[in-house]
Amino acid sequence: MPALAASLPNAAPERTTIVVQADARTGKLVRSVAVEPREVAAIPVGAAAGAPSAPAPSIDEIIERVAAEHGVETPLVHSVIRAESNYNAHAISPRGAQGIMQLIPATAKRFGVSNAFDPEENIQGGVRYLRFLLDYFNGDYPRAIAAYNAGEAAVDRYNGIPPYAETQNYVYQVAKNLKTARQQQARQSAAQPASPAPSAAPVVPVETAAPVIASVGQDGKLYYRTP
C-alpha cells in the first residue's frame, strides 16, 4: 500500500506521531508510534489515460440540434417536453412511458430508441415521432399533438382530437406552452445584437475614353486623332 500511494500524484506525506503513556497493568511508561494514512486526491475518470474531459451538451443544445435535423420547430419540442415530464429524464408514467419525452416502449422501438432514459436518444425518438405526426396530419398541429398523447389511430377514429379529458387537456397545455416558448424565442432573437452591415464598396470613378476620329489624309493614308 505505501508503494501504491507513493506512485499516485497529489499524495500527502505520511505523518508519524509518537505517543507516551503509562501501562495500566505495570505502571511503566510505554512509547508507541502511530502512522496516519496518506490522503490521496481523487483522479477524474479518464485523467490517468490523458483523455480530455469535454463538457456534456445541455438539454437545450440537444433539443436545438435535433429539432433542426428533423425540421421541427424548437418551441414545439420544448412545449411537449414541459407537458410530458417537465425535463425529468428519469420520469416514468403509470402507463409505462419513459424518459424526458415520455416514450412508451413500442414507440421507442419504432423510432430507434434503445435507452429511453438517455436524454439525447429519447429526444431523437420523440422529435422523430413529432415529425412523423406533422407529416401524417399535413402540418395540423392540434391533431399531431393529440396523436402524440393518444396515438394517431385514435385521432383518425374521431377525425380530430379524441373526446378524452386527458388528451384534450394535453392539447390545451402544449398549445399554451408553445405560445410562451415562441414569445420567449422572439425576445431572445430581438435581444441579440444585429450583425453589422457590410461597408459599402468605395466608388471608383470611371474615366470615359476620348473618342478616336479617323480621317484620310491628302496622301491617301488613314490617320487617327483625338479631339
Secondary structure, 3 states (H helix, E strand, C coil): CHHHHHHCCCCCCCEEEEEEEECCCCCCEEEEEEEECCCCCCCCCCCCCCCCCCCCCCHHHHHHHHHHHHCCCHHHHHHHHHHHCCCCCCCECCCCCECCCCECHHHHHHCCCCCCCCHHHHHHHHHHHHHHHHHHCCCCHHHHHHHHHHCHHHHHHHCCCCCCHHHHHHHHHHHHHHHHHHHHHHHHHHHCCCCCCCCCCCCCCCCCCCCCEEEECCCCCEEEECC
